[in-house]
Amino acid sequence: MRALIVGNRGDADPGLVGSRLSEVGFGLERNEREYPREWKSLAGVDLVLLLGSEWSVYSEGNEKEVAAEVDLVTTAMQRGVPIFGICYGAQLISHALGGTVTRAQTPEVGWHDVSSTAYPDLLAGTWLQWHYDVFTVPSSLRAVAVNDVGPQAMLGKRVFATQFHPEATQDIITRWSTGTGTTELSRLGIDAKHLCEMSVDQVAARAPASTRLVDWFLGEVA
């Protein structure tokens, strides 16, 4: 089985989600968002995983790359290839299917609560967030998790997407929190060292939930 991961160069780590996919027999291949002309095709692909990004789908300068990923999403849906989107990946799916993506009134960075009446045991809880944009749920999908900032998960035929980061590992959080990430967090009033330290317990607590989420996706959505 083949899973095609779409992410940015240098930041395409599927973390806990990728680990679980590997455990159940998927081989992981990657398309870098910056180089759509070099992308692997969907031929023989059994699952598409769209990761997060520093990009916004509405930003000037990456229109061609966004259009290429939109085409990938619509083609995968036409062929019945399951899609799992995370953060920017969820926003891209919304954009591709007629939803909207706008700047959030309140950015979410760090560990935040998510609620779900549709799948409380699966989606409700504290998840890592790292986003400045929010999406609306297209008419072909339905919201299955929310919080005060906006939709947090949406579900459709062979499509599932989360605004939060079920893939987050300690290594991912540390990488995002260093370098320019430290400055970014400081602007938001977040201490990078504290975030990394408290994330150790949070990642350990949420890892089983991430595994259950992947297993549910493979069993019920894909």
PyMOL commands that set and color helices and strands:
alter all, ss='L'
color gray80, all
select helices_A, chain A and resi 15-23+36-38+63-79+88-96+120-123+170-177+180-187+192-221
alter helices_A, ss='H'
color red, helices_A
select strands_A, chain A and resi 2-7+27-32+47-50+83-86+101-114+125-135+142-146+151-156+159-162
alter strands_A, ss='S'
color yellow, strands_A
deselect
rebuild
show_as cartoon
